[in-house]
Amino acid sequence: MKQLICLLIGLTAAAQLKSQDLYKTKDLTKEQMFSVNIEGPHYDKSGYLYVVNFEKDGTIGRINTKNGSGEVFVTLPDNSVGNGIHYNSKGQMFLPDFINHNVLQVDPKTRKVSVYVHNDKFNQPNDLCINKKDQIYASDPNWKQSIGQIWRIDKGGKAVLLEPNMGTTNGIELSPDEKTLYVNESVQRKIWKFDVDKDGNLSNKQLFAEVPDFGFDGMKCDKAGNLYVARWGKGVIWVLSPAGKTIREIPLKGKQCSNLTFGGPDGKTVFVTLQDRKCVETFRVATPGKKY
């Protein structure tokens, strides 16, 4: 009996110690490793983190998540500058090019860069999310006029305008069941949600959350459907339940958090890009990202 009690006490203490390590940030990379446009982190199964604008604009960096070292993985052609990095079901990399009104495709094996879709009606494609059918949703803000729109890009590169009359659309994310699309407006400080039908069309626009200060940037969902939102300027990751209720705020060292992603072998490590520090911070969470 004494041995059992000691074992239970030991397990409880270990669990408490482990929980104390959650939601505490630390640096993955050194400061100043990226340009001020550091964005779009994405973790792959081999343990690397891909982040745009490594050392200078127009590149994709590959970061070793064990020691924080990095190298240029791809240099984009035609003065293109990328934002969020995402992969489809076939392992192809996609990223918005806000300079040339494109969504680019990168073959990770050959590192060949091609234009997946170009549209003169794009403003400045900012961020993406991709569903299981490999349809891409793209936020498309016009920063000068504080307006924006949402596009769906079907397989083969056909762009369909879904919502033309938005504020400055920025972060965009699908719920784990892909029945809800979240889109935030940075300047208006609002997060909207839409119902998504089986064909990928949007309806029933509803206000999900709103704040009086600071801005919004990238967003990601965990497996439980909680939404992690980068609060640019405030320096926190805001975690909201599927009902739009605040679960917690996770303070960062930097203030200008531009995007985040889930990664690590168990999907419980969050990587955050910081534009003021030009580096990547990381912290552990209890619930893995939606793709784990």
N, C-alpha and C positions, 0 to 999 in steps of 0.2 A: 504493500500500500504506500509506504514512504517513497519507494522508487517511482511509483506512478504519479504521486503528487509532485515530486521533484521534476519529473518529465513534463508534466502539464505546466508547471511554473516556468520551466525553461522555454517551452514552446510559446507561452504567452509573452514572455520577455522578448523573445526573438521577433515575434510578430509586431510588438510595440516598437522595437528598434527599427524594424523594416519600414513601418508606417511613418516613422519620424523622418525617413529619408525621402519621402514622396513630396513632390511639388517644390523642391528646393533646387534652385538653378545653379549651374556651374558652367564655366567656359569649356567648349569643345575645341575651338580654334583660338589662335592669337588674335588680338585686335589688328585692324588695318590690313587684313589679308584680302579684302574684297573692295570693290568700288562702293560708292554711296548707294548704288542701285542693287545691292545684294538682295536677293529675292528667291522665291520658288524652290525651297528645299525638297528633295525627294530621296528616300532611302531605298536601296535595292537589296535583294536577298544575299548578295555577296558581302554585305557589310559596308558598302560605300554610300556616302551622301553626295548627291549631285546638287549643286547650287550655282545659280547664274551670276555672272559678272565677278569672277575670281580674278583678282589682281587689277583688272580693268574691265570696262564695259565691252560687251560683245563676246564674252566667253562663257563656257560652262565649266565649272570646276568640279573635280572629283576629290572628295575629302575622305581620308581614312578615319573611321569613327573610333578606332582604338587609340590613336595618338594625336588626332587633329591635324595631321600634315595634309597638304593638298598639292594638286597639280592641275594644269589646264587639260581638260578632257576634249573639248571642241572649241574652235574659234569660229563664230558664225560669219557667213559671207555677207557682202553688200551692206556693211555698216549696221547690220541688224543688232538689236539689243533685246534680250529675252526677259520674261518675267517668270511666272509659275511653270514648273516642270511636272509633267504627268505622263503615265504610261498607259497604253491600251492593253487589251487582253493578249495581244501577240508580242508584247514586250517592246513595242516601238515607243520612242520618246516624242512627246509633243510639247511645244511651248509657244506662247504668244510672242510676236515680234511687234512691239508698239511703234517702231520707227517706220516700218514699211507696210503696215496694214496687212500682216500675214499671221497665219498660224503655221509654224515650222514643224517638220518631222525630222527626227534624227534616228538613224539606225545605230544602236549601241555597239554592234559588232564591227561595222565598217567605219563608223563615225561620219557617214555621209549625211549631209544636211540638204533637205529639199523643202520646197514650199508645198505644204499640204493644201492650203486654201489661201487665196488672195481675194480681197473684196474692197473696191474703192469706197464702199459705204461704211467700212470699219472706221471707227475713230482711232482709238489706241488700245487694241486688245490687251487686256490686263492680266486676267487669270482664267483658269480652266478647271473643269472637272469632267470626268469621263464615266459613263455608265457601262454596265455589263454588255450592252449591245455595241459598244464602241462609238456611241454618239457623244460628241463633245459639246459641253455648254461653256460659253465664253462670255465674260463680262467685258464691256466695251465703253469706257468712260470718255467723255470730252471734258478735260480738266478746265479748260479756259472758260467754257460756258456752264460748268457745273451741271451737266446733263449726262445721260448715258443710256445704254441699251443692253439687251441680252440676246445672244445668238445661240442657235443650235447648229452644229456642223455634223451632218450625216456622213456615213461611211462613203469614202470616195471624194470627200471635200466639198459637198454641197452645203452652202450656208443658208440658213433659214432664220429670218429675223422674228423673234418671239415677242419681245417687249421693247418698243421704240421710245417710250416716254418715261424714262427713269431718271433718278438723280445720278450722281457720279458713282456708277456701279464699279465695285472693286472685288472684294472677296466673294467666292461662289463655291457652293458645296452641296452635294446630294446626301440625303439621309441614308442610313444603311440599307433600308428596303427600297430605296430609289423612288419613293412615292412623293417625296418632298424636296424641293429645291430651295436653298437659302441663298440670298444675294444681299450684300450690304451696300450702302451708299455712304462713302467716306465723308463728304462735305455735309450732307443732310443728317448724318449720324443715326441712320435707321437701318434695321435689318428686316427684310421682307421674306416671306415664305410663299411658295406656290405649290399647288397640287400638280403632280406629273402623271399623265396618263400613259397607257401602254405603248403609244407611238412617240412619246417624248414631248408632247405638247404641254403647255402650261395653262393653268386656270386658277381661279379663286385666290387672287393676290391678297395677302393679309399682313398686317404689321406684326412682326414677331418680337422686336425689341427696339428700344430707342434710348439714347443717352443725351445729356445736355452739353457735354464737353469732350474734347479730344476727338480722335478719328477712329476709323475702322480700316483694317487691311485684310490679310489672308484669313481663311477659316477652314477648319477640318472637323469632322465628326469622329467620335470614338464608337466602339462597337455597340454601346448602349444607346446611341443616338444623341448623346450630349454634344453640343457645339462649342468648339474651342475657337475663340475670336481674338485676333491680334488687335489690341487697342493702341494704335500708333499715337505717340506723344505722351501717353500715360505710362507706358512701360509695363503693361500687365497682359497676361492672357486671361480673358474673361470666359468662364465656363458656364454655359447655359443648358438647362434641361430641355428635353423635347417640348415641354410646356412653356418654355421661355422664362423660366425662373432661374435666378442666379444661384449657382452651386458654390462657386468660389472665384476669387481672383488670385492669379499666381504672379507675384512680383518678379520682374527681371532686373538685371543690372543696368541694361540700356533702356532708353525711352522709346526709340523709334523702331518698334518691332514691326516687320513688314510681312512675315509669313511664317508658317510652321508646318511640320509634318510629323507623323508617327513613324517609329522605326525600332530598330533593335531586334534581336532574335524573337522576343516575345511581344513585340509591338507596343511596349509600355514605356518607351523612351520618346520624348518629344524634343524635336530640334527646332530652334527658333532663329530666324535671321534678324540681325540688328543693324539698321542703317547708320545710326550715329556711332556705334562702336566698330562697324564694318567687320563683324565676326558672327559666330554661331554660338548660342547658348543652348543648354540642354537641361532637362529635368525628367524625373520618373513619375509615372502616374499609376493608378490602381487598375484602370480599365484600358485594354489595348485599343488601337485604332480600328476603324470599321473593317478594314481588309484583312484583319488577322483572325 
